[in-house]
């Protein structure tokens, strides 16, 4: 169970959550993302920026006006914008797998607008099968966690992302 390190989230050693994660046939535990972990949120990768660009053309003075402008910007968002955002997400995923799950990568420019003008902007990116297989093998390594204050332990070999 992956979560960021925001204070409202449970601590990864929370006994109640660990016990629940090892009950009823489940084998999972909270896994906090480290600070500055790779960003896999497609909203942050481009969608919010595109909405902000559309919304910033006006200058709302009230909360009601701001909500109205954001809704209008959402409605004006095109399928092309969403496609470009998801292409960025796919490129980020590939790089994260290549560098073992860290954020120590540089995302090269795909020149999506140039590809769009040429009529060759893809809807998905090919992925190197060996990169995928290596990443899969890395995350399938079993992990054992114990529940604090008990002698119980469960093998954790399933992660929900």
N, C-alpha and C positions, 0 to 999 in steps of 0.2 A: 504494500500500500504506500504509494509515493506521495509525499507532501513537501511543501517548502517549509522553511524554518519560521514561519509566522507564529507569533505568540499564541493566537487562538487555537492552533493545532495541538494535538496531543503529543506528549513527549514520547520518543521512540522506545523508552523503557517503561511505559505505563503498563502496570501489571494487569489491569482490567482489559486493556486493548490486546495485550499479548495473549491473555487467556482466551479471549473471544476469537482471536486470529488462529488459534490452534484447536478450536472446537468444531464439532459437527463435520469433521473431515477436511476442514480448511487448514491450510498451512501458509499463513502470511503474517507479516508484521509491518509496523510503520517503518518507512525508510525516508529519512529527511534528506532532501537535496542539499548539497553543500552550498555555501554562499557563492554567488556568481556561477551557478550551475548552468549547463546549456539550456537555452530557451527553446522549448518546443511548443510554445503557445502561439498558434497561428494568428491570434488576435493581435499579439504584440509584434509579430514579425511583419506586419504590413497592413492589416485591416484597420486598426485604430488610426494609423497614420493617414490612410486614405480617407477615412471619415473625417478626421481633424482637418485635412486639407479642404475638403468640400465644405465643412462647417465654418471654417475660418474666413470664408468669403463674406460672411455677414458679421455683424457685431451685436449679438443679443444682449439685452440689458437686464433681463429678468430670468429667473430659473425656468419659467414657463416657456419663454422665447428660446432659451438654450435647448430645452428638451425638444421643442418643435423643430429646431434647426438640425439637431442630431438625428431625429427621425427622418427628416427630409434627406439628409446626407446618406443615411442608410438606404433609403429607397432609390437614390441616384447611383449607388454603388453598382458597378457593372460586373457581369460574369468574367470579363477579362481581368478586372482588378482582383477578383477572388482567385482566378486561375494563377495569376502571378504570385499571389500570397502563398498558395499551396505549393507552387514550384519552389519558392524560397524555403518552405518548411521541409520539403523533400531533400533539398540540397543540404540543409542543416542536419537532418537525420543521417544522411550519408557521411558527413564529416564527423559527427559525433561517434558513429560506429568506427570510422577509420582511426580515431585517436583514443579508443578505449573508453569512451564515455565522458571524457573531459570536455572542457570548453577551450582547450588550447588548439584552436584551428583558425584558419582564415578562410572566410567564405568568399570565393572568387566571384567576380561579376559575371552574370549570365547574359547580360545585354538583352534582357527580355523585350524591351521596347523595339530594339533593332530586329529581333526575331519576329515580333508581332507585325512590324511593317513589311517584312519579307514574307509574311504568311506562313512562317515555320515555327511559331511558338507552340511547343508541345503542351499536352494536357498532363503529362507525367514524365518523370525522368527515369532513365534506365539506372539500375543499381548493379554494382559489382557483386556477383553472387558470393565470391570469396570473402568480401567485407562483411556481408550479411551472415554467412556461416560462422565466421570468427566471432562476431558479436553475439550471435545466438549461443555458441558454445560457452562464451564467457559468462553470460547471464544464467545459464542453466547449471552452473556449479552450485551444489547444495550448500546451504548455510544453516547453522544450528544456533538457535537462540534459547535462552533459558528465561523463565518467568521469575522476576525478582521476588525473593521471600519464599520461594518454593523449591522443591527438587525437580519440578517438571521441566521438561524441555520438549521441543518439537523440531523436527527437521523441516527447514523452510526451503523448498525448492520450487515454489511457485510465486511469482511476483505479478501483481496486477498493476498495470500502468495506465 
